[in-house]
């Protein structure tokens, strides 16, 4: 009889402990969020595309020689993303941009790169639909390259220059190129003439971004070519009425672990 009571006294504490453990487990399960679509306190994982571009970006210098063959079947936006990676890694030069250039491109940002006049003219011939080009801080691009650009890209609306000593000089030398020339020297203003009477020049250019433009150059452009707006400000009025192309120079927000 005493053995039976002793056995009961040993069993009951064990049951009590197990019951407490079960209650704690049940409470924990109620608090557990099993919804896989919600990541609490964690950043969204990168996409497969971003991961692939990250691998390409890390080893870009190793594949530059064969980049033309590798990228030949890439979509235009992927080529542009690789060009952006090359620019940020200071690897963008004539060889790289020529290998990546796509005829459907409307935007070209080669700022701060080692691209020269020869590379720019080849790209301009390939990408004749370019509407916005940023050549700021490109010390190897001269007024000759800008002239070739406007000659081949008749849809060019936005051009950005300056940012370095040489690029400032290029911007100043390019002012005469940007102004349309009059074939009819007796006309009072090129804006009053038909397009057939206008010679060379950036006929489609509407926005010229040169942050450190001097006052004389700014006044000369506004007087002789008022159609070209210098350093436009993206105010709501400008965005609505002038369709300011601020989107052309937005930074690519690729999550690429370089």
Secondary structure as UniProt FT lines:
FT   HELIX           2..31
FT   TURN            36..37
FT   TURN            40..41
FT   HELIX           48..58
FT   HELIX           60..63
FT   HELIX           64..66
FT   HELIX           67..70
FT   TURN            72..73
FT   HELIX           76..88
FT   TURN            89..90
FT   HELIX           94..100
FT   TURN            103..104
FT   STRAND          107..109
FT   TURN            111..112
FT   HELIX           117..126
FT   TURN            128..129
FT   STRAND          132..134
FT   TURN            136..137
FT   TURN            139..140
FT   HELIX           143..152
FT   TURN            154..155
FT   STRAND          158..160
FT   HELIX           165..178
FT   TURN            185..186
FT   HELIX           190..192
FT   HELIX           195..197
FT   TURN            203..204
FT   STRAND          207..209
FT   TURN            211..212
FT   HELIX           215..224
FT   TURN            226..227
FT   STRAND          229..230
FT   HELIX           236..241
FT   HELIX           246..249
//
